[in-house]
Amino acid sequence: MDLDLVRTLLAVVDAGTFDAAAAALHVTPSAVSQRIKALEQRTGRVLLVRARPVRLTPSGEVIVRYGRQLLVLDQDLDAALGEDAVVRVPIAVNADSLATWFLPALHRVSPELRISFDLHREDQDHTTALLRQGQVMAAVTSSREPVAGCSVTKLGEIRYAAMASKSFVDQNERGPLKSWLPAAPVIVFDRNDDLQDRFVRTLTRGRGASEHRHHVPSSEVYVRAIVTGLGWGMVPPQQLQAGLVDLAPGRTISVPLYWQQWKLDSPALTAVAEAVAAEARVALR
């Protein structure tokens, strides 16, 4: 495939619209449209749904995934030839990993490799979707089932405990935990976060957490919301703070984490994978 056409497709996908891609590429929207049509004619398939933002067709996802691999290999070649090239490595990672152990992992990568990290924050149950769509080259995920064209490595697991402030417990505690926690206000990260529901079901064997829930899509602010007494929530050990009370000592929810990446012989991707695995051995169970 013509790399210029591939770069144009990736720019449209990343920017979301033809106009935004044109601005990023310093060309006209008409030129972007012509390049996309040329690529679709070469492949014989429709690659994009023309919406706002644009959406990839199944064929488009395949072209994007292999197109990014072509660009990485092109950047690796420049680096191997001594060119002053920066290799872009897009990675999907869950918020709790990003807030705790993942940045130290990236710090392990040699700066001599000149890698530009492009991090996409997503729930660990949904990061593989970005791999499948070709948005990222690698992902920290809870899925051990490999995405087509990817390899899988077990990293470890994070164990979450049900935590609340003492003032919250004093205000809501009415008898055994299973009798009052299901109705108590709860903090969730976003609408994909089901850890709190899973924990409550271990107590009730049925219903989940309360519908009285606060959505706080930031790992650091999430814990702060629990400390202030806004609700209870599931917290990993790396984020425990003074003033938090373990509602059920010894009872946790474990989330396994895996590293999935493209099966691509790229020095940059290999270096990142080795750094992530090394940090995970230290930070995760």
HELIX and SHEET records of a PDB file:
HELIX    1   1 LEU A    3  ALA A   15  1                                  13    
HELIX    2   2 PHE A   18  LEU A   25  1                                   8    
HELIX    3   3 PRO A   29  THR A   43  1                                  15    
HELIX    4   4 PRO A   58  ALA A   80  1                                  23    
HELIX    5   5 ALA A   95  ALA A   99  1                                   5    
HELIX    6   6 PHE A  102  HIS A  107  1                                   6    
HELIX    7   7 PRO A  111  LEU A  113  5                                   3    
HELIX    8   8 THR A  127  ARG A  132  1                                   6    
HELIX    9   9 LYS A  166  ASN A  172  1                                   7    
HELIX   10  10 LEU A  177  TRP A  180  1                                   4    
HELIX   11  11 LEU A  181  ALA A  183  5                                   3    
HELIX   12  12 LEU A  195  THR A  204  1                                  10    
HELIX   13  13 SER A  219  VAL A  227  1                                   9    
HELIX   14  14 PRO A  237  GLN A  239  5                                   3    
HELIX   15  15 PRO A  267  ALA A  283  1                                  17    
SHEET    1   A 2 LEU A  48  VAL A  49  0                                        
SHEET    2   A 2 ARG A  55  LEU A  56 -1                                        
SHEET    1   B 6 ILE A 115  ARG A 121  0                                        
SHEET    2   B 6 VAL A  87  VAL A  93  1                                        
SHEET    3   B 6 ALA A 138  THR A 141  1                                        
SHEET    4   B 6 THR A 252  TRP A 262 -1                                        
SHEET    5   B 6 CYS A 150  SER A 165 -1                                        
SHEET    6   B 6 GLY A 233  VAL A 235 -1                                        
SHEET    1   C 6 ILE A 115  ARG A 121  0                                        
SHEET    2   C 6 VAL A  87  VAL A  93  1                                        
SHEET    3   C 6 ALA A 138  THR A 141  1                                        
SHEET    4   C 6 THR A 252  TRP A 262 -1                                        
SHEET    5   C 6 CYS A 150  SER A 165 -1                                        
SHEET    6   C 6 LEU A 244  ASP A 246 -1                                        
SHEET    1   D 2 VAL A 186  VAL A 188  0                                        
SHEET    2   D 2 ARG A 213  HIS A 215  1                                        
END                                                                             
